[in-house]
């Protein structure tokens, strides 16, 4: 089963753009397709931890915990 289909990912808290859950190596992060905001990477070590890492990543994103690099930051 596709992990992303099990999760509800809110639009970007900064610009309301579409968000996408990405897997990179052994971690997940959420990124905004419009402004480039992203969440932290949440790592996993085993396949059993994969879904939990995705859930935690999406939960942080949905709470507005995002990284937005702007001039001067």
N, CA, C and O atoms as a Tripos MOL2 file, in Angstrom:
@<TRIPOS>MOLECULE
protein
  292   291    73     0     0
PROTEIN
NO_CHARGES

@<TRIPOS>ATOM
      1 N           0.8450   -1.1940    0.0000 N.3       1 UNK1
      2 CA          0.0000    0.0000    0.0000 C.3       1 UNK1
      3 C           0.8820    1.2460    0.0000 C.2       1 UNK1
      4 O           1.9100    1.2840    0.6750 O.2       1 UNK1
      5 N           0.4830    2.2490   -0.7470 N.am      2 UNK2
      6 CA          1.2030    3.5060   -0.8490 C.3       2 UNK2
      7 C           1.0640    4.2890    0.4570 C.2       2 UNK2
      8 O          -0.0480    4.5230    0.9290 O.2       2 UNK2
      9 N           2.1980    4.6940    1.0400 N.am      3 UNK3
     10 CA          2.1900    5.4110    2.3200 C.3       3 UNK3
     11 C           1.4790    6.7480    2.1950 C.2       3 UNK3
     12 O           0.7040    7.1200    3.0770 O.2       3 UNK3
     13 N           1.7300    7.4740    1.1180 N.am      4 UNK4
     14 CA          1.1460    8.8090    0.9720 C.3       4 UNK4
     15 C          -0.3840    8.7630    0.9300 C.2       4 UNK4
     16 O          -1.0420    9.7030    1.3760 O.2       4 UNK4
     17 N          -0.9480    7.6870    0.4030 N.am      5 UNK5
     18 CA         -2.4080    7.5840    0.3380 C.3       5 UNK5
     19 C          -3.0290    7.3750    1.7190 C.2       5 UNK5
     20 O          -4.2370    7.5380    1.8850 O.2       5 UNK5
     21 N          -2.2160    7.0180    2.7020 N.am      6 UNK6
     22 CA         -2.7040    6.8060    4.0620 C.3       6 UNK6
     23 C          -2.6770    8.0740    4.9080 C.2       6 UNK6
     24 O          -3.2010    8.0910    6.0220 O.2       6 UNK6
     25 N          -2.0690    9.1320    4.3830 N.am      7 UNK7
     26 CA         -1.8470   10.3490    5.1530 C.3       7 UNK7
     27 C          -2.5450   11.5480    4.5260 C.2       7 UNK7
     28 O          -2.7110   11.6160    3.3080 O.2       7 UNK7
     29 N          -2.9510   12.4850    5.3630 N.am      8 UNK8
     30 CA         -3.5340   13.7420    4.8890 C.3       8 UNK8
     31 C          -2.4790   14.8210    5.0700 C.2       8 UNK8
     32 O          -2.0830   15.1350    6.1920 O.2       8 UNK8
     33 N          -2.0330   15.3800    3.9650 N.am      9 UNK9
     34 CA         -1.0080   16.4190    3.9980 C.3       9 UNK9
     35 C          -1.6690   17.7550    3.6640 C.2       9 UNK9
     36 O          -2.2280   17.9300    2.5810 O.2       9 UNK9
     37 N          -1.5970   18.6860    4.6020 N.am     10 UNK10
     38 CA         -2.1880   20.0060    4.3930 C.3      10 UNK10
     39 C          -1.3680   20.7990    3.3870 C.2      10 UNK10
     40 O          -0.2030   20.4920    3.1320 O.2      10 UNK10
     41 N          -1.9980   21.8290    2.8190 N.am     11 UNK11
     42 CA         -1.2830   22.7580    1.9530 C.3      11 UNK11
     43 C          -0.2340   23.5090    2.7690 C.2      11 UNK11
     44 O          -0.2730   23.5030    3.9990 O.2      11 UNK11
     45 N           0.6850   24.1430    2.0900 N.am     12 UNK12
     46 CA          1.7840   24.8690    2.7270 C.3      12 UNK12
     47 C           1.2480   25.9290    3.7010 C.2      12 UNK12
     48 O           0.3620   26.7030    3.3400 O.2      12 UNK12
     49 N           1.7760   25.9680    4.9270 N.am     13 UNK13
     50 CA          1.3180   26.9750    5.8840 C.3      13 UNK13
     51 C           1.8040   28.3850    5.5420 C.2      13 UNK13
     52 O           1.2860   29.3570    6.0920 O.2      13 UNK13
     53 N           2.7830   28.5190    4.6500 N.am     14 UNK14
     54 CA          3.2990   29.8400    4.2840 C.3      14 UNK14
     55 C           2.5820   30.4310    3.0780 C.2      14 UNK14
     56 O           2.2140   31.6060    3.0840 O.2      14 UNK14
     57 N           2.3810   29.6030    2.0220 N.am     15 UNK15
     58 CA          1.8210   30.1590    0.7840 C.3      15 UNK15
     59 C           0.5560   29.4340    0.3030 C.2      15 UNK15
     60 O          -0.0430   29.8190   -0.7010 O.2      15 UNK15
     61 N           0.1620   28.3920    1.0230 N.am     16 UNK16
     62 CA         -1.0100   27.5730    0.6830 C.3      16 UNK16
     63 C          -0.8270   26.8020   -0.6190 C.2      16 UNK16
     64 O          -1.8080   26.4080   -1.2510 O.2      16 UNK16
     65 N           0.4300   26.5840   -1.0260 N.am     17 UNK17
     66 CA          0.7200   25.7690   -2.2010 C.3      17 UNK17
     67 C           0.5860   24.2870   -1.8990 C.2      17 UNK17
     68 O           0.4800   23.8870   -0.7390 O.2      17 UNK17
     69 N           0.5920   23.4850   -2.9360 N.am     18 UNK18
     70 CA          0.4760   22.0340   -2.7940 C.3      18 UNK18
     71 C           1.7410   21.4630   -2.1500 C.2      18 UNK18
     72 O           2.8540   21.8900   -2.4550 O.2      18 UNK18
     73 N           1.5520   20.4960   -1.2580 N.am     19 UNK19
     74 CA          2.6690   19.8670   -0.5620 C.3      19 UNK19
     75 C           2.8350   18.4270   -1.0320 C.2      19 UNK19
     76 O           1.8780   17.7770   -1.4540 O.2      19 UNK19
     77 N           4.0690   17.9480   -0.9490 N.am     20 UNK20
     78 CA          4.3880   16.6120   -1.4260 C.3      20 UNK20
     79 C           5.3010   15.9210   -0.4290 C.2      20 UNK20
     80 O           6.3000   16.4960    0.0050 O.2      20 UNK20
     81 N           4.9650   14.6940   -0.0650 N.am     21 UNK21
     82 CA          5.8130   13.8730    0.8030 C.3      21 UNK21
     83 C           6.8910   13.2320   -0.0620 C.2      21 UNK21
     84 O           6.5870   12.5800   -1.0610 O.2      21 UNK21
     85 N           8.1460   13.4180    0.3230 N.am     22 UNK22
     86 CA          9.2830   12.8900   -0.4350 C.3      22 UNK22
     87 C          10.0800   11.9230    0.4340 C.2      22 UNK22
     88 O          10.2360   12.1370    1.6360 O.2      22 UNK22
     89 N          10.5750   10.8680   -0.1830 N.am     23 UNK23
     90 CA         11.4830    9.9480    0.4890 C.3      23 UNK23
     91 C          12.8730   10.1540   -0.0950 C.2      23 UNK23
     92 O          13.0560   10.1450   -1.3130 O.2      23 UNK23
     93 N          13.8500   10.3410    0.7880 N.am     24 UNK24
     94 CA         15.2350   10.5470    0.3570 C.3      24 UNK24
     95 C          16.1310    9.6370    1.1880 C.2      24 UNK24
     96 O          16.3430    9.8730    2.3770 O.2      24 UNK24
     97 N          16.6520    8.5960    0.5480 N.am     25 UNK25
     98 CA         17.4640    7.6350    1.2930 C.3      25 UNK25
     99 C          16.6090    6.9450    2.3360 C.2      25 UNK25
    100 O          15.6160    6.2970    2.0050 O.2      25 UNK25
    101 N          16.9940    7.0840    3.5940 N.am     26 UNK26
    102 CA         16.2390    6.5010    4.7040 C.3      26 UNK26
    103 C          15.5580    7.5750    5.5300 C.2      26 UNK26
    104 O          15.5930    7.5340    6.7600 O.2      26 UNK26
    105 N          14.9360    8.5390    4.8590 N.am     27 UNK27
    106 CA         14.2160    9.5890    5.5680 C.3      27 UNK27
    107 C          13.0870   10.1320    4.7020 C.2      27 UNK27
    108 O          13.0580    9.9450    3.4850 O.2      27 UNK27
    109 N          12.1640   10.8090    5.3690 N.am     28 UNK28
    110 CA         11.0540   11.4780    4.7000 C.3      28 UNK28
    111 C          11.0940   12.9600    5.0260 C.2      28 UNK28
    112 O          11.5750   13.3630    6.0850 O.2      28 UNK28
    113 N          10.5850   13.7660    4.1060 N.am     29 UNK29
    114 CA         10.3420   15.1770    4.3520 C.3      29 UNK29
    115 C           9.1680   15.6050    3.4750 C.2      29 UNK29
    116 O           8.8450   14.9410    2.4900 O.2      29 UNK29
    117 N           8.5380   16.7100    3.8360 N.am     30 UNK30
    118 CA          7.4540   17.2860    3.0360 C.3      30 UNK30
    119 C           7.9760   18.5870    2.4680 C.2      30 UNK30
    120 O           8.6650   19.3410    3.1550 O.2      30 UNK30
    121 N           7.6490   18.8520    1.2110 N.am     31 UNK31
    122 CA          8.0820   20.0950    0.5750 C.3      31 UNK31
    123 C           6.9140   20.7510   -0.1510 C.2      31 UNK31
    124 O           6.0100   20.0710   -0.6370 O.2      31 UNK31
    125 N           6.9440   22.0740   -0.2180 N.am     32 UNK32
    126 CA          5.9370   22.8320   -0.9500 C.3      32 UNK32
    127 C           6.3560   22.9160   -2.4090 C.2      32 UNK32
    128 O           7.5000   23.2520   -2.7140 O.2      32 UNK32
    129 N           5.4430   22.6170   -3.2940 N.am     33 UNK33
    130 CA          5.7250   22.6470   -4.7260 C.3      33 UNK33
    131 C           5.8170   24.0850   -5.2570 C.2      33 UNK33
    132 O           6.3480   24.3060   -6.3450 O.2      33 UNK33
    133 N           5.3070   25.0560   -4.5030 N.am     34 UNK34
    134 CA          5.2960   26.4400   -4.9680 C.3      34 UNK34
    135 C           6.4480   27.2760   -4.4120 C.2      34 UNK34
    136 O           7.2230   27.8540   -5.1740 O.2      34 UNK34
    137 N           6.5620   27.3420   -3.0810 N.am     35 UNK35
    138 CA          7.5450   28.2590   -2.4920 C.3      35 UNK35
    139 C           8.8170   27.5770   -2.0020 C.2      35 UNK35
    140 O           9.7970   28.2560   -1.6940 O.2      35 UNK35
    141 N           8.8190   26.2550   -1.9260 N.am     36 UNK36
    142 CA         10.0310   25.5510   -1.5240 C.3      36 UNK36
    143 C          10.2030   25.3260   -0.0340 C.2      36 UNK36
    144 O          11.2130   24.7620    0.3860 O.2      36 UNK36
    145 N           9.2380   25.7540    0.7820 N.am     37 UNK37
    146 CA          9.2980   25.4190    2.2050 C.3      37 UNK37
    147 C           9.4120   23.9070    2.3350 C.2      37 UNK37
    148 O           8.9620   23.1630    1.4630 O.2      37 UNK37
    149 N          10.0150   23.4630    3.4290 N.am     38 UNK38
    150 CA         10.0740   22.0240    3.6570 C.3      38 UNK38
    151 C          10.1200   21.7370    5.1450 C.2      38 UNK38
    152 O          10.4040   22.6100    5.9640 O.2      38 UNK38
    153 N           9.8320   20.4950    5.4660 N.am     39 UNK39
    154 CA          9.9090   20.0510    6.8520 C.3      39 UNK39
    155 C          11.3160   19.5430    7.1210 C.2      39 UNK39
    156 O          12.1510   19.4910    6.2190 O.2      39 UNK39
    157 N          11.5670   19.1740    8.3490 N.am     40 UNK40
    158 CA         12.8110   18.4840    8.6580 C.3      40 UNK40
    159 C          12.7390   17.0780    8.0770 C.2      40 UNK40
    160 O          11.6560   16.5810    7.7660 O.2      40 UNK40
    161 N          13.8850   16.4470    7.9340 N.am     41 UNK41
    162 CA         13.9230   15.0460    7.5250 C.3      41 UNK41
    163 C          13.7420   14.1760    8.7640 C.2      41 UNK41
    164 O          14.4080   14.3860    9.7790 O.2      41 UNK41
    165 N          12.8470   13.2060    8.6800 N.am     42 UNK42
    166 CA         12.6500   12.2460    9.7570 C.3      42 UNK42
    167 C          13.1830   10.9130    9.2570 C.2      42 UNK42
    168 O          12.6910   10.3580    8.2740 O.2      42 UNK42
    169 N          14.2020   10.4060    9.9540 N.am     43 UNK43
    170 CA         14.8910    9.1940    9.5360 C.3      43 UNK43
    171 C          14.1880    7.9290   10.0000 C.2      43 UNK43
    172 O          13.4520    7.9300   10.9870 O.2      43 UNK43
    173 N          14.4310    6.8500    9.2660 N.am     44 UNK44
    174 CA         13.9990    5.5130    9.6760 C.3      44 UNK44
    175 C          15.1160    4.5390    9.3430 C.2      44 UNK44
    176 O          15.9010    4.7590    8.4210 O.2      44 UNK44
    177 N          15.1730    3.4470   10.1180 N.am     45 UNK45
    178 CA         16.2320    2.4600    9.9190 C.3      45 UNK45
    179 C          15.7210    1.1760    9.2940 C.2      45 UNK45
    180 O          16.4570    0.5040    8.5720 O.2      45 UNK45
    181 N          14.4700    0.8260    9.5600 N.am     46 UNK46
    182 CA         13.9180   -0.4320    9.0540 C.3      46 UNK46
    183 C          12.6100   -0.1590    8.3350 C.2      46 UNK46
    184 O          12.0310    0.9190    8.4700 O.2      46 UNK46
    185 N          12.1520   -1.1280    7.5760 N.am     47 UNK47
    186 CA         10.8540   -0.9910    6.9060 C.3      47 UNK47
    187 C           9.7220   -0.8420    7.9160 C.2      47 UNK47
    188 O           8.7170   -0.1920    7.6270 O.2      47 UNK47
    189 N           9.8750   -1.4380    9.0970 N.am     48 UNK48
    190 CA          8.8490   -1.3100   10.1340 C.3      48 UNK48
    191 C           8.7240    0.1260   10.6300 C.2      48 UNK48
    192 O           7.6460    0.5390   11.0570 O.2      48 UNK48
    193 N           9.8070    0.8890   10.5800 N.am     49 UNK49
    194 CA          9.8020    2.2820   11.0350 C.3      49 UNK49
    195 C           9.3940    3.2580    9.9380 C.2      49 UNK49
    196 O           9.1470    4.4300   10.2200 O.2      49 UNK49
    197 N           9.3210    2.8000    8.7050 N.am     50 UNK50
    198 CA          9.0630    3.6790    7.5520 C.3      50 UNK50
    199 C           7.7450    4.4360    7.6920 C.2      50 UNK50
    200 O           7.7400    5.6590    7.5550 O.2      50 UNK50
    201 N           6.6310    3.7620    7.9600 N.am     51 UNK51
    202 CA          5.3260    4.4170    8.0660 C.3      51 UNK51
    203 C           5.3070    5.4120    9.2200 C.2      51 UNK51
    204 O           4.7510    6.5020    9.0880 O.2      51 UNK51
    205 N           5.9100    5.0470   10.3540 N.am     52 UNK52
    206 CA          5.9400    5.9560   11.5010 C.3      52 UNK52
    207 C           6.7210    7.2290   11.1550 C.2      52 UNK52
    208 O           6.3140    8.3250   11.5400 O.2      52 UNK52
    209 N           7.8280    7.0940   10.4400 N.am     53 UNK53
    210 CA          8.6130    8.2700   10.0430 C.3      53 UNK53
    211 C           7.7990    9.1710    9.1200 C.2      53 UNK53
    212 O           7.8270   10.3930    9.2640 O.2      53 UNK53
    213 N           7.0850    8.5820    8.1860 N.am     54 UNK54
    214 CA          6.2410    9.3730    7.2820 C.3      54 UNK54
    215 C           5.1460   10.0870    8.0650 C.2      54 UNK54
    216 O           4.8760   11.2630    7.8210 O.2      54 UNK54
    217 N           4.5210    9.3940    8.9900 N.am     55 UNK55
    218 CA          3.4560   10.0100    9.8090 C.3      55 UNK55
    219 C           3.9890   11.1720   10.6290 C.2      55 UNK55
    220 O           3.3600   12.2290   10.6930 O.2      55 UNK55
    221 N           5.1460   10.9870   11.2590 N.am     56 UNK56
    222 CA          5.7220   12.0630   12.0760 C.3      56 UNK56
    223 C           6.0910   13.2630   11.2070 C.2      56 UNK56
    224 O           5.8930   14.4060   11.6190 O.2      56 UNK56
    225 N           6.6190   13.0200   10.0260 N.am     57 UNK57
    226 CA          6.9690   14.1040    9.1140 C.3      57 UNK57
    227 C           5.7400   14.9210    8.7370 C.2      57 UNK57
    228 O           5.7570   16.1500    8.8040 O.2      57 UNK57
    229 N           4.6810   14.2340    8.3440 N.am     58 UNK58
    230 CA          3.4440   14.9060    7.9450 C.3      58 UNK58
    231 C           2.8180   15.6330    9.1280 C.2      58 UNK58
    232 O           2.2760   16.7260    8.9640 O.2      58 UNK58
    233 N           2.8840   15.0420   10.3140 N.am     59 UNK59
    234 CA          2.3360   15.6900   11.5030 C.3      59 UNK59
    235 C           3.0470   17.0150   11.7810 C.2      59 UNK59
    236 O           2.3930   18.0120   12.0880 O.2      59 UNK59
    237 N           4.3640   17.0350   11.6790 N.am     60 UNK60
    238 CA          5.1130   18.2840   11.8830 C.3      60 UNK60
    239 C           4.7340   19.3230   10.8380 C.2      60 UNK60
    240 O           4.5200   20.4900   11.1650 O.2      60 UNK60
    241 N           4.6520   18.8980    9.5820 N.am     61 UNK61
    242 CA          4.2620   19.8090    8.4910 C.3      61 UNK61
    243 C           2.8690   20.3800    8.7530 C.2      61 UNK61
    244 O           2.6630   21.5890    8.6450 O.2      61 UNK61
    245 N           1.9300   19.5300    9.0920 N.am     62 UNK62
    246 CA          0.5480   19.9590    9.3000 C.3      62 UNK62
    247 C           0.4110   20.9110   10.4900 C.2      62 UNK62
    248 O          -0.5360   21.6960   10.5500 O.2      62 UNK62
    249 N           1.3480   20.8450   11.4310 N.am     63 UNK63
    250 CA          1.3500   21.7770   12.5690 C.3      63 UNK63
    251 C           2.0330   23.0940   12.2220 C.2      63 UNK63
    252 O           2.0560   24.0090   13.0460 O.2      63 UNK63
    253 N           2.5890   23.2070   11.0160 N.am     64 UNK64
    254 CA          3.2330   24.4520   10.5960 C.3      64 UNK64
    255 C           4.7110   24.5210   10.9080 C.2      64 UNK64
    256 O           5.3070   25.5950   10.8220 O.2      64 UNK64
    257 N           5.3170   23.4050   11.2680 N.am     65 UNK65
    258 CA          6.7540   23.3660   11.5680 C.3      65 UNK65
    259 C           7.5160   23.2150   10.2560 C.2      65 UNK65
    260 O           7.8540   22.1030    9.8500 O.2      65 UNK65
    261 N           7.7820   24.3310    9.6040 N.am     66 UNK66
    262 CA          8.4270   24.3130    8.2950 C.3      66 UNK66
    263 C           9.6870   25.1700    8.2930 C.2      66 UNK66
    264 O           9.8740   26.0410    9.1430 O.2      66 UNK66
    265 N          10.5340   24.9000    7.3250 N.am     67 UNK67
    266 CA         11.7630   25.6600    7.1370 C.3      67 UNK67
    267 C          11.6000   26.4690    5.8590 C.2      67 UNK67
    268 O          11.3320   25.9070    4.7970 O.2      67 UNK67
    269 N          11.7550   27.7530    5.9520 N.am     68 UNK68
    270 CA         11.6510   28.6530    4.7930 C.3      68 UNK68
    271 C          12.8820   29.5300    4.7860 C.2      68 UNK68
    272 O          13.0430   30.3950    5.6470 O.2      68 UNK68
    273 N          13.7450   29.3080    3.8190 N.am     69 UNK69
    274 CA         14.9480   30.1310    3.7300 C.3      69 UNK69
    275 C          14.6450   31.3640    2.9120 C.2      69 UNK69
    276 O          14.2140   31.2900    1.7620 O.2      69 UNK69
    277 N          14.8790   32.4850    3.5310 N.am     70 UNK70
    278 CA         14.6670   33.7630    2.8720 C.3      70 UNK70
    279 C          15.9460   34.5740    3.0010 C.2      70 UNK70
    280 O          16.7950   34.2430    3.8290 O.2      70 UNK70
    281 N          16.1070   35.6100    2.2200 N.am     71 UNK71
    282 CA         17.3180   36.4370    2.3250 C.3      71 UNK71
    283 C          17.5660   36.8870    3.7710 C.2      71 UNK71
    284 O          16.6620   37.3760    4.4470 O.2      71 UNK71
    285 N          18.7900   36.7120    4.2190 N.am     72 UNK72
    286 CA         19.1490   37.1110    5.5780 C.3      72 UNK72
    287 C          19.0330   36.0160    6.6010 C.2      72 UNK72
    288 O          19.3990   36.2120    7.7600 O.2      72 UNK72
    289 N          18.5290   34.8570    6.1990 N.am     73 UNK73
    290 CA         18.3930   33.7550    7.1670 C.3      73 UNK73
    291 C          19.5500   32.8150    7.0580 C.2      73 UNK73
    292 O          19.6140   31.8270    7.7890 O.2      73 UNK73
@<TRIPOS>BOND
     1     1     2 1
     2     2     3 1
     3     3     4 2
     4     3     5 am
     5     5     6 1
     6     6     7 1
     7     7     8 2
     8     7     9 am
     9     9    10 1
    10    10    11 1
    11    11    12 2
    12    11    13 am
    13    13    14 1
    14    14    15 1
    15    15    16 2
    16    15    17 am
    17    17    18 1
    18    18    19 1
    19    19    20 2
    20    19    21 am
    21    21    22 1
    22    22    23 1
    23    23    24 2
    24    23    25 am
    25    25    26 1
    26    26    27 1
    27    27    28 2
    28    27    29 am
    29    29    30 1
    30    30    31 1
    31    31    32 2
    32    31    33 am
    33    33    34 1
    34    34    35 1
    35    35    36 2
    36    35    37 am
    37    37    38 1
    38    38    39 1
    39    39    40 2
    40    39    41 am
    41    41    42 1
    42    42    43 1
    43    43    44 2
    44    43    45 am
    45    45    46 1
    46    46    47 1
    47    47    48 2
    48    47    49 am
    49    49    50 1
    50    50    51 1
    51    51    52 2
    52    51    53 am
    53    53    54 1
    54    54    55 1
    55    55    56 2
    56    55    57 am
    57    57    58 1
    58    58    59 1
    59    59    60 2
    60    59    61 am
    61    61    62 1
    62    62    63 1
    63    63    64 2
    64    63    65 am
    65    65    66 1
    66    66    67 1
    67    67    68 2
    68    67    69 am
    69    69    70 1
    70    70    71 1
    71    71    72 2
    72    71    73 am
    73    73    74 1
    74    74    75 1
    75    75    76 2
    76    75    77 am
    77    77    78 1
    78    78    79 1
    79    79    80 2
    80    79    81 am
    81    81    82 1
    82    82    83 1
    83    83    84 2
    84    83    85 am
    85    85    86 1
    86    86    87 1
    87    87    88 2
    88    87    89 am
    89    89    90 1
    90    90    91 1
    91    91    92 2
    92    91    93 am
    93    93    94 1
    94    94    95 1
    95    95    96 2
    96    95    97 am
    97    97    98 1
    98    98    99 1
    99    99   100 2
   100    99   101 am
   101   101   102 1
   102   102   103 1
   103   103   104 2
   104   103   105 am
   105   105   106 1
   106   106   107 1
   107   107   108 2
   108   107   109 am
   109   109   110 1
   110   110   111 1
   111   111   112 2
   112   111   113 am
   113   113   114 1
   114   114   115 1
   115   115   116 2
   116   115   117 am
   117   117   118 1
   118   118   119 1
   119   119   120 2
   120   119   121 am
   121   121   122 1
   122   122   123 1
   123   123   124 2
   124   123   125 am
   125   125   126 1
   126   126   127 1
   127   127   128 2
   128   127   129 am
   129   129   130 1
   130   130   131 1
   131   131   132 2
   132   131   133 am
   133   133   134 1
   134   134   135 1
   135   135   136 2
   136   135   137 am
   137   137   138 1
   138   138   139 1
   139   139   140 2
   140   139   141 am
   141   141   142 1
   142   142   143 1
   143   143   144 2
   144   143   145 am
   145   145   146 1
   146   146   147 1
   147   147   148 2
   148   147   149 am
   149   149   150 1
   150   150   151 1
   151   151   152 2
   152   151   153 am
   153   153   154 1
   154   154   155 1
   155   155   156 2
   156   155   157 am
   157   157   158 1
   158   158   159 1
   159   159   160 2
   160   159   161 am
   161   161   162 1
   162   162   163 1
   163   163   164 2
   164   163   165 am
   165   165   166 1
   166   166   167 1
   167   167   168 2
   168   167   169 am
   169   169   170 1
   170   170   171 1
   171   171   172 2
   172   171   173 am
   173   173   174 1
   174   174   175 1
   175   175   176 2
   176   175   177 am
   177   177   178 1
   178   178   179 1
   179   179   180 2
   180   179   181 am
   181   181   182 1
   182   182   183 1
   183   183   184 2
   184   183   185 am
   185   185   186 1
   186   186   187 1
   187   187   188 2
   188   187   189 am
   189   189   190 1
   190   190   191 1
   191   191   192 2
   192   191   193 am
   193   193   194 1
   194   194   195 1
   195   195   196 2
   196   195   197 am
   197   197   198 1
   198   198   199 1
   199   199   200 2
   200   199   201 am
   201   201   202 1
   202   202   203 1
   203   203   204 2
   204   203   205 am
   205   205   206 1
   206   206   207 1
   207   207   208 2
   208   207   209 am
   209   209   210 1
   210   210   211 1
   211   211   212 2
   212   211   213 am
   213   213   214 1
   214   214   215 1
   215   215   216 2
   216   215   217 am
   217   217   218 1
   218   218   219 1
   219   219   220 2
   220   219   221 am
   221   221   222 1
   222   222   223 1
   223   223   224 2
   224   223   225 am
   225   225   226 1
   226   226   227 1
   227   227   228 2
   228   227   229 am
   229   229   230 1
   230   230   231 1
   231   231   232 2
   232   231   233 am
   233   233   234 1
   234   234   235 1
   235   235   236 2
   236   235   237 am
   237   237   238 1
   238   238   239 1
   239   239   240 2
   240   239   241 am
   241   241   242 1
   242   242   243 1
   243   243   244 2
   244   243   245 am
   245   245   246 1
   246   246   247 1
   247   247   248 2
   248   247   249 am
   249   249   250 1
   250   250   251 1
   251   251   252 2
   252   251   253 am
   253   253   254 1
   254   254   255 1
   255   255   256 2
   256   255   257 am
   257   257   258 1
   258   258   259 1
   259   259   260 2
   260   259   261 am
   261   261   262 1
   262   262   263 1
   263   263   264 2
   264   263   265 am
   265   265   266 1
   266   266   267 1
   267   267   268 2
   268   267   269 am
   269   269   270 1
   270   270   271 1
   271   271   272 2
   272   271   273 am
   273   273   274 1
   274   274   275 1
   275   275   276 2
   276   275   277 am
   277   277   278 1
   278   278   279 1
   279   279   280 2
   280   279   281 am
   281   281   282 1
   282   282   283 1
   283   283   284 2
   284   283   285 am
   285   285   286 1
   286   286   287 1
   287   287   288 2
   288   287   289 am
   289   289   290 1
   290   290   291 1
   291   291   292 2
@<TRIPOS>SUBSTRUCTURE
     1 UNK1         2 RESIDUE 1 A UNK
     2 UNK2         6 RESIDUE 1 A UNK
     3 UNK3        10 RESIDUE 1 A UNK
     4 UNK4        14 RESIDUE 1 A UNK
     5 UNK5        18 RESIDUE 1 A UNK
     6 UNK6        22 RESIDUE 1 A UNK
     7 UNK7        26 RESIDUE 1 A UNK
     8 UNK8        30 RESIDUE 1 A UNK
     9 UNK9        34 RESIDUE 1 A UNK
    10 UNK10       38 RESIDUE 1 A UNK
    11 UNK11       42 RESIDUE 1 A UNK
    12 UNK12       46 RESIDUE 1 A UNK
    13 UNK13       50 RESIDUE 1 A UNK
    14 UNK14       54 RESIDUE 1 A UNK
    15 UNK15       58 RESIDUE 1 A UNK
    16 UNK16       62 RESIDUE 1 A UNK
    17 UNK17       66 RESIDUE 1 A UNK
    18 UNK18       70 RESIDUE 1 A UNK
    19 UNK19       74 RESIDUE 1 A UNK
    20 UNK20       78 RESIDUE 1 A UNK
    21 UNK21       82 RESIDUE 1 A UNK
    22 UNK22       86 RESIDUE 1 A UNK
    23 UNK23       90 RESIDUE 1 A UNK
    24 UNK24       94 RESIDUE 1 A UNK
    25 UNK25       98 RESIDUE 1 A UNK
    26 UNK26      102 RESIDUE 1 A UNK
    27 UNK27      106 RESIDUE 1 A UNK
    28 UNK28      110 RESIDUE 1 A UNK
    29 UNK29      114 RESIDUE 1 A UNK
    30 UNK30      118 RESIDUE 1 A UNK
    31 UNK31      122 RESIDUE 1 A UNK
    32 UNK32      126 RESIDUE 1 A UNK
    33 UNK33      130 RESIDUE 1 A UNK
    34 UNK34      134 RESIDUE 1 A UNK
    35 UNK35      138 RESIDUE 1 A UNK
    36 UNK36      142 RESIDUE 1 A UNK
    37 UNK37      146 RESIDUE 1 A UNK
    38 UNK38      150 RESIDUE 1 A UNK
    39 UNK39      154 RESIDUE 1 A UNK
    40 UNK40      158 RESIDUE 1 A UNK
    41 UNK41      162 RESIDUE 1 A UNK
    42 UNK42      166 RESIDUE 1 A UNK
    43 UNK43      170 RESIDUE 1 A UNK
    44 UNK44      174 RESIDUE 1 A UNK
    45 UNK45      178 RESIDUE 1 A UNK
    46 UNK46      182 RESIDUE 1 A UNK
    47 UNK47      186 RESIDUE 1 A UNK
    48 UNK48      190 RESIDUE 1 A UNK
    49 UNK49      194 RESIDUE 1 A UNK
    50 UNK50      198 RESIDUE 1 A UNK
    51 UNK51      202 RESIDUE 1 A UNK
    52 UNK52      206 RESIDUE 1 A UNK
    53 UNK53      210 RESIDUE 1 A UNK
    54 UNK54      214 RESIDUE 1 A UNK
    55 UNK55      218 RESIDUE 1 A UNK
    56 UNK56      222 RESIDUE 1 A UNK
    57 UNK57      226 RESIDUE 1 A UNK
    58 UNK58      230 RESIDUE 1 A UNK
    59 UNK59      234 RESIDUE 1 A UNK
    60 UNK60      238 RESIDUE 1 A UNK
    61 UNK61      242 RESIDUE 1 A UNK
    62 UNK62      246 RESIDUE 1 A UNK
    63 UNK63      250 RESIDUE 1 A UNK
    64 UNK64      254 RESIDUE 1 A UNK
    65 UNK65      258 RESIDUE 1 A UNK
    66 UNK66      262 RESIDUE 1 A UNK
    67 UNK67      266 RESIDUE 1 A UNK
    68 UNK68      270 RESIDUE 1 A UNK
    69 UNK69      274 RESIDUE 1 A UNK
    70 UNK70      278 RESIDUE 1 A UNK
    71 UNK71      282 RESIDUE 1 A UNK
    72 UNK72      286 RESIDUE 1 A UNK
    73 UNK73      290 RESIDUE 1 A UNK
